[in-house]
Amino acid sequence: MVNWWKKSVVYQIYPQSYKDTTGSGMGDLNGIIEKLPYLVKLGIDVIWLNPIYQSPLVDNGYDISDYYQINPVYGTMKHLERLLEEAHQLGIKIVMDLVVNHTSDQHEWFIKSAESRDNEYSDYYIWIDPKEDGSEPTDWGSTFGGSAWEYVESRGQYYLHLFAKEQPDLNWENPKVREAVYQMMDFWFKKGIDGFRMDVISLISKRQDWPMALPGAVYTKSYYVGASNGPRVHEFLQEMNRKVLSKYDIMTVGETANTTVEQAILYTDPKREELNMVFHFDHMHLDYGRFGKFSDVRFKMSDLRNVMSEWQDKLEGRGWSSLYWSNHDQPRAVTRFGNDLFYRVESAKMLGTLLHMMKGTPYIYQGEEIGMRNVPFEDLEHYQDIETFATIDEMMAAGADREYIKRSVFLKSRDNARTPMPWTAKEKFGFTTGTPWIDFSPDNSKINVEQALADENSVFYHYRKLIKLRKEYEVIIDGVYELLNPNDSAVYGYTRTLNRQKLIVICSFTENKVNYEIPQELAGAKLLLSNYTTSAQCLAQKTELSPYEALIYLI
Ligand code: NOJ
């Protein structure tokens, strides 16, 4: 039997920006409940909710101060129970975010841990003595800038924080910490949730010899050394699986930055009993520049095709893929990989087609289904995100010019994906009656849900058809992937084969008209879906493609 999560399409909701029902300017659980019929219409199977737990929101909820409480800005436990009940009635499952590499510094575990070296919670976090000269134990840098170590007077020690200093890392070496995490997970499964997306789970096991990252350099981002895919990470996940996950019919997806396919197999090979799938970042790294993610470099289609194919090929029969273009940490896909100026609708549909016909579980990030693009904010003042601020500081310190900074923030800031969901074209776009926590995108009057639902050629209806196809054709779930024409400079084509069926997917990444040739035995395949009304019903050996045309044929 095929696991349900292999046949599912996941829709990611960033609760803060989805739908506000109280006028607070922040989305809430009732807002999500209100929009369930919209999601039924789209046809998705699972909702992944970004963190909604009690939190001071230093990193928008990835700093949890109480794992058992709902942040009042989103509602109460009763609202969550209602969401679970109503979603389940509609056949939609709910996956929550599990953030256990770190907590908030306001979590009572940390408050007590910081008090002294000899209380019950002293070893819940990673505390290390200063070097002889009083400086930090290593040169590790925090993801959000500066050192990854923070000194605390009361203990005379440093604690580790791979993210903000308000996000201290838990000490997974301590069995009591692991037990506390497993207990908390049990609590949520008993509530009825259907799985966890596990935040930076590849970072939980740190090398205990605390190596230097790059001697001589200042604060090297720590996930490159000593923390990524650490020595005990698989042992911990197997223990978690044995003690919690294996008891429930749920799904798990681990966020695993800096993880190769070979490492992903270790996480997802069912025989090893760890996770169902992981989010890798290889395609996200294709347009990195000298400041990492914040750059104005454009990806190359051939690189994208290599990366995607490598993951499709190597995971075949070994593990399972998660397929995504965007999420709350990434810019909008149509800006990054498509053409949001002249072919926004066509290229958004093309990207959806390419991804949803691959092997794995597709994830749609809110707004992607209506083709939202990066937010054309005019100035840096509009941005709110801690990572964006940290990178601006870093770039300024390195002497980057203001225009470059603006450009790369516009292209890469996480806020591109975090502006409120536009439901209508009217005032405040049906998101709130109050003041939104972050400014609206100036695009909203043109790109919004009301418009998408009224236009039968919208990105929304194309996504809906893609989701429907996955339900109708087993070859999309289980077929073996094979690349077509690996050297074509503008078109990404591939096939999926199951028994005697073959699916042929052809996606153009250019705004020019181009020809594409396919092997003779595929000619004659019948059209299942395309993003142009003019596409040929039967695949010809030499096919002329319109700008960003996307074709799905079956033979
Ligand atoms: C990854 C999350 O997706 C991101 O939003 C967050 O800032 C970091 N992990 C830290 O939890």
Residues whose N, C-alpha, C, O or C-beta is under 5 A from the ligand:
A	BS01	NOJ	D59 Y62 F163 D199 V200 D329
